[in-house]
Amino acid sequence: MAKGKNTIFFCQNCGYESPKWLGQCPGCREWNTFVEEPVAPKSTSGAGGSWLALSGISIGGADTIKRTAGGSGTATAGKVGRIIDTDKAGANRTGNAGGKDTVGSRTAGSFRNTPTPVSLSRVEMSGQERFSTGIGELDRVLGGGIVPGSLVLVGGDPGIGKSTLLLQVCRNLSAAGRSVLYISGEESLQQIRIRAERIGSFSDSLKLLCETNLENVANVLQREQPEVAIIDSVQTMYSENASSAPGSVSQIRQATGLFLQLAKLLNITIFLVGHVTKEGVVAGPRVLEHMVDSVLYFEGDRHAAYRVLRGVKNRFGSTNEIGVFEMRGEGLVEVPNPSEYMLSGRPEGASGSVVACSIEGTRPILVEIQALICKTGFGLPRRTAAGADLNRVNLLLAVLEKRAGIHLSSSDAYVNIAGGVRMNEPAIDLGIVLAVVSSYKDIPISDRTICFGEVGLSGEVRSVSMALTRVQEAKKLGFERCILPKVCVTEQMRKVGIEVVGVSNVREAIGCIIK
């Protein structure tokens, strides 16, 4: 008989498994993403193939896990000998391991590791309140603070400040009296100490560990049971039960699954630091982002002073919020007013520059949109966009050509959002259009003018959400004139103290700046 294969092919993008190599993944339709890795050994324990069992870890001893919301039944993890479940009528059902159950002729031994369902109304909320990280911008992105027992993935380019931010979180939490465990697989204890001294002073409630063995890390988490744990990074963790190299698809999946179960069983909040690929996504299978509760990405040029923390996934809050930080010698510093920070250094009297207002979650952010239009020296004009969607820029250029009679087919077009921030909201369409026209006609736009609005293919300027909030933010920063969709203009808006100009199409908007 032929022996069974001991390797399998994994898709690095979505985790799809195949017994042979495939050029295109049937799951995510990506090309050349399959890698060959050893098959994880099957578990023979009664845990049903859990990540703890696959890693050879058992949570036993005196650790007790609440099974019902009302506290009517408890089960000792790893050693379940007697389970008593109490229903609303007060009737008890008792099952002895190895004995007989009252349900049919099946033995209770087959049900001893089966969890007991509870109704939603009986779920207790005690002990599940959020607590602050001590960093307001991070709390905003997390949805109001840290949820106990959650698993958070933090990704970003090398050197952008992931470890620095989490070390500052450790300092704030330890100063508040919470137990924190920082586990590093990339730095020594001395190197962490050097970074910590640059950030500030730390209390003794912060503990450090340098370890990459997954089983040892899990045992330390079980023994210490901190309130918050930092894993830096998940790609460096490896399990001896998986023969593949650290950072491979199998190792990352097993490590993330193990940390997920530990977070839920021990009620520990775990932050995972994730490396990113050249495409800007977390290295490893796409299933990694599906397993965690929240996914946070650091954006921005690591050579610039600012950083943007964006929530891509959040089971406990909005994914539209962003946090803005400035990198200094003492670490990351919050930027409470990003609009004022991003508009600093704006040129005066220069054509092709206009300020637009975008909404990120509940926060209005003012950004400077720059455009440069010049005659092309080749037959095919060049189009470049930094901070904005290139396809959206091409669409707006086509609208100007067709609806406003501005011929750009023989000109190169360069669009940039100053500060390196990336904006995808359609409300900045009107800002891009006015910046392009200003550069094309070489007519400066007033420094006290701001605009926002979505532009359609017919050249109409469509309404956007939270228009009054945008106007109030513009007034707060000293702007005197606001160009916005005509349908958004209200009497309350006119009382803000800023000139409100409503436009219904791009021709009217262009007429507001060419006078």
C-alpha angles and dihedrals in degrees: 000000000000115000119244118258115264095198134064136186120246129194107234091208104050106004096247112166125219133172090224138032117274128193094215124033112238090210105052100009092233120145128236096003100124121109128179118239137163119270115253112244116258116250118242095188125100092253091095097237098307120168090249091055093046089055093047093244125139125187106214142132118070096343110123125192122205110236103183132040094235093051091242094132133033131183128196108230113241095010112060111167105145129020124187118192120189121201127200093269091060095246115143125215114198125192124187119204107252094013132094128280125217092237109091118304097306119118121244089235089077091056101039094099095039114111120233118240117230132194119257093242091059095055109114119224096195113125093015098096117127120251128204125254090212089246112098096200092053091046089053093054092045090054099256104332142315119327111215113246095020127136114221125188117205117193136176146129119298112279095012094119110267096133092040092054094047091047089054088051088053090052093051094045094046090049088054090056098257121137112245131183119198112197116189128188095176106047137047123238091256092053091050089050090054092053091045093054090054091053098046144265123330133203126233093253088081113086127190130211131180108202138130101182107106096209093051091048091051092050091050091050090050093049098043098032096193122189092237130023129188120206111196100209132357092199091064095055117098137181122219089216091065114066095203123102123269112273094031123128094258094048094047093048093048093046094049092046091051094049090047092056093044091051092052098039097044096031092236122153106227125194114200119200110213130196117228132222126234088269089061099249127119112276114249135044119335088239087074090074091046093055098053126074098229135019119200124185128198111218134185138068109303088215091059125080100242133069131195120210112201129186111226096174130014126166091188103045149001122315093207098075123101133192122213122208136177120218113229136162092271093049135266116347123197119248104212094184108039093173094062091044095051094046094053113115094022112162118245123226094006121139121233095038128109137154119239131185122230131180121227107187103310097336124094113219124192116211134179115240116202128192133184121194119185137157114273122234093208136060093252115057118225124238121196130172128184117188093003134076109271093211090053091050091052089050092053092047089054090050091053091049094050105031103030101032094237107145109216099155091102097042135082113235125205120182124186136175105216119237095036094266117143120226125186101170114121089226090083091062093094090050092054091048094050093045091052093048091046092054094042093053093032092233117143119227118226114268089228094057124099130179142187137170143116118261120214130205091260090058094253121142107230130203124266132200127265094018094160091053090053092050092049091052090051091051091049091056094049103260116152104193133042126191110200141147112299093229090060095057113110135171091248089056092055090057093060091088100249130104108257117203116188119203130185101195141016093261091061091046091052090049089057092062099037106068 
